[in-house]
Amino acid sequence: MGSVVKFAAVNTKIKSLEGKFLTSKQYTKLLQCKSYGEALRFLKEETSYGEALKPYNVSEINRGKLEIILKKYYVKKFETLRHYFDGDYMKLFNILFMRYEIEDLKVILRGKYIENDKEQIYSLITYESPLNYINYDNLINAKNIEDLVDKLADTKYYKYMKPLVQSVDKEGLFRMETSLDFSYFSTFRKFVKRINKEDREILKRVNGIYCDLLNIQWIVRGRKYYNLIPEVLFNYTIHDGKYLNKEEIKQLCYAKTNEEFFEIIKGTPYKKVFNTEEDCLTERKMLTYLRDDLNKLRIRGEMNISCLIAYLELFQIEIRDLISIVENKRYNINFDEAVKHLTVTI
């Protein structure tokens, strides 16, 4: 199937879906809401998110529940777009969905680790879908971490988690959660070779930038919060970046001071994003950079995978912005301060 035929229908659908993204005027009105409840009512009554919120009484939706509702809404749109494809492109959706499934798997792991009951764990599940590799009920009924990992024996995650089971008692879940992230990037790297060259390069570009940003954030966090040595920092970085090669990542890991670290950053395309330690520790700077790059792909409107990938990622970023705004309403944070936490320009 040629690219024009393959993407003509899906790009038309995506244009329709993009029309439901919030406008600058809607963002402003949402920011001007005087309370958490008023913000939720605005989302339900005056935005496309009313579709997701329709079954609910907004007075009964707390912040955690709102996040789950919006992410489940995202999953429905994700599944809808998947049906426009077949073959390897349909399978690609399953690979991309691993990122979200891993979020749920981490929720279950943490729940088992701190011995939450089954109902508590299940209430935090977000991405249960026909696209899942994992059986949620089976995992939530696991007796402990070791039993949970054994129940994953027939999945892509098992070989990454099994060697780390015995380390959990002493080290916690850090290494296991990081290995789950590796499982996604490793699976993506292998699978994307099956996609045609034009689309493969677009996928590698978006994924590569995401990897670069995660690596920068990880190195700063590892140094600041865990006091990790350079060797360990480097071992836990992802080597699928777009602009940062292994040697540059290694230099960042071995930088002796923050000044040396940011001097290296100045020689990369991320010099306008990360100027301070705080920049590296907040999602906003990362997501703003990613959003700008995705919009460049989106506006081209080419008959390839670019519009699809841009839409899926931008939709996730918008949900993050909405949750940030509503969260700020709970603490009466003023308009000007709330804007500082967003990726959009108001």
N, C-alpha and C positions, 0 to 999 in steps of 0.2 A: 504493500500500500504506500503510495507516494506521500510525501510530507504535506502537500497542499490538501489532499483529500483527508488525510489523518487528522489534521489540526483545524480545518475550516469549521467544522461543527463545534468542536470543543472551544475554540477561540471565541465563537459567537456566544456560547453559553457563559464563558468567563467574563466577557464584556458586560453581560447582563448582571452577573454576580458582583462585578466590581462597582456597578452602579449602586449597590447597596452599602458600600463602604461609607462611613460617616463623612460628611462634608465638614469643612472648617467651621461653618455656621453651627452645625450640630455639636461639634466639639466645644465650641464656645458656650452654647446653651447648657451643655452638660456640666462644664466647669463652673457655671454660674449658679447651679442648683445649690440650695442652702443646706441640704441635709442628705444623708445616705438614702433615706426613703424617697425623697424627691428625685434624686438621681436615678434610682431604679425605676420609678414611674415614668420618667422621661425616656429611658431606654425602652421600656415596654410600649409606651404609647406613641412615641414620635421617631423611632428608628426601626430599621429592619430587624433588630434583635427582638422586637415584639413577637416574632415568629417563635423564637426559642423560649421566651418568657410567658407566652400566652397561657400555658396550663397552670401557672403558679400565682399565688397571692404574694405580691412583692413584699408585703409586711412580714412574711415568714421566711424570707431569703437572707441568710447571713452571707458574709463575704466568701467563705469557703464553698458554700452551696452555689453562689453565683459563678464562681470560677468553673465548677464542675458542669453547670448548665451550659455555659458558653463553649466550653471545650467539647462537650457532647454535640452541640450544634455544629461545631467545626467538623467533627467526625462525619456527620450526615452529609455535609457538602463534599467532603473528601471522597466518600463512598460514591456519591452521585457522579463525580467527575471520572472516577475509575471506570465506570460503565461505558465510557466513550472509547475505550481501548480494548485491545485483545493481545494475546501472545505475550512477548517479553515486556511490552509497555504496561499491560495489566499487572504483570508480576512485579514491575518496578514499584507500583503503588504499595504492594506488600512490604517491599524493602524500605521504602520511605516511611511507612507506618511504624516500623520498628522503633524509631526515635520516641514515639509517643507510648507505645507498648512498654518500652523500657522504663518510662516514668511511672507507670502503674506497677511494674515489677519491683521497682525500688520502694514504692509505697507498701507493698506486701512484705518485702524484706524488712523494712523498718518496723512495720507492725508486729512481725514475728519476733524481731530483736528486742523490742521493749514490751513484748507480751500483751499487746492489745487484744481484745476479744474479736471474734470474727465479724460482728456487726460494725464495730469501729473501723476495721480495715476496709470492709466492703463499702462503707459510706464515703470513702475517699477515692474510690476507683473512678476513673474518668474515661478511659479509652477502650472499654470493652466493645468489641466489634467483630463482625464476621472475618475481618482481616487478621485477627489475632493468631499468633502461633501458640500462645499459652492458654491453658485451661484455668480460668480464674478460681472457680469453685475448688478445684483440686488443690491449688496452691494455698488458698486461704484456709483449707482444712488440714494443711501440713502441721505436724506436731512441733517442729522446730526448724531452724535454718537448714540443717543437714537433710532433713526429710523433704523440705521444700526443693532443695537443689536436686535431690534424687528424682523428684517428680518432673524435673525439667530434662530428663535423660534423652528424650526424643526431640529436643528443640535445639536451635542454633546456640542457645546460651550456655548449655551444660558444660562444654569443654572450657569455657572461660571462667565458670564459677566453681566447678568441682575442686580444682587444685587449691582453692582459697578457703574452703569450708573450715579447716582446722585453725586458720588464723583469726577467725571472727572473734573468738573469746578474748584474745589479747589485743587485737588491733581494731575491733569494730568493723563496720561495713565499708569503710573508705575504699579499700582495694577492690572489693567485690563490685561496688557500684561503678568504680572507674573501669573495671574490666567489662562491665555491661556496655558502657559507652564504646569501648574498643570493639565489642562484638558488632555494633552497628556499622562503624566506619569500615571495619574489615569486610563485612558482608557487602556493603555498598561498593567498595573498591573492586571487589571481584565481579559483582553483577553488572556494573555499569559498562564493562567491556562488551556486553552483549547488545548494547544500544548503539544506534548508528552514530557515526563520528560527529556530526553537527550537534546532535542532542547530547551526546556524551560530553563534549567540551563545555556545554552550558551547565550540565549537572555538576561537572568537576569544578567549574568556576564558583558556583554558588556554595557547594559543599566545601571547597577549599578556603573560601573567605570565612565561612563559619568555623572551620577548624583553626585557622589563624587566630581569630578572635577568642576562641575558647582557650587556645594555648597561652595567649598573652594573659588572659584572666587567671588561668590556672597557675602560671608561674608566680604571679604577684601574690595570689592567695596562699600558695604553698610556702612562699618565703615569709609572708606576714603572719599567717595563722598557725602554720604547722612547723615552721622553722626547719624545713626539709633541706637536705644537702643537695647540691647541684645534680649529682648522679641520679638521685631519686626523682627530682623534678623532671629531668630529661627522659627518664624511663616511662613517665606517665604522660608525656606529650603525644600528640597525634601527628603523624608524619604524612599528612595528606593536604598540606596547605597550598594556597594559591600563590601567595607572594613571599612566604617565609620558608626557606629551605631548611634542611636538617642542621646545617652549620650555623645558620642564623638563630635558629631555635636554641641550639646548644650554647651559643654566645649569650643569649638572654638568660638561660638557666645558670650560667657561670658568672654572670655579672656580679661584682662584689658589692656594689652600692646601687641605690636607686638612680643616682646621677648617671652611672655607667649604663644601667638598663635603658633609661630613656634616651641616652645618646645613640644607642643602637636602634631604638624605635624611630628616631629622626631620619634614619636612612631607609625607611620603608614607607609604603603607601599609607600606613596607619599613623603617620606623624601628626596629622590634624585631629586624630581621634583621642590618642592617649598621650597626655602631657603630664599627668600626675598619677600618683598611686590610686587616688580616689577614682579617677577615670577608669582604671582597670578593674575596679572592684564592683562597679555598678553595671547593670545590664543596659541601662539607657544608652550609654555611649556606643556600645557594641551594636545594639539593635538599630540605632539611628544610622550608623554607617551601612549596615546590611540593608536597611530600608531604602536608602538612597541608591544603592547599587541595584537593588531589585527593580526600582522604578525606572532605571535606565533600560533594563531588559523589557519591562512591561510596555513602555511607550513605543517601542519599535514595532510591536504588533506583528512579528514575523511568524511565518507558518512553520514553527518548530516548537520545541517544548518550553521555550522561554516564558511565554505568557502563563502557562499552567504552573510552572514552578514559582514564578513571581507571585501569582495570586495566592497559592497555598501558603507561602511564607509571609506575605503581607497580611493575610487574614489572621495568622497567629500573632503577629506583632500588634495588630489593631486590638485583638482581645486582651493582650498584655496592657495596652494603653488604657483600655476601658476599666480593667480591674484596678489599675493604678489610680485613676480618677475617683472611682467609687470608694476605694480604700481611703483616699485622702479626705473624702467627705465625712468619714467616720470620726476623723480627728480634727475636723474644722480647719483644715489647711487652706489658706487663702488662694485666690486665683493665680497670682503671680508665682507663688511657690509651687503650686500643683503643676503648672506648665513646665517647670524645670525637670519634672520626672517623665515627660512624654517624649516620644520619638517624632511626633508630628510638630509642625510649626503652625502656631495659631496667630 
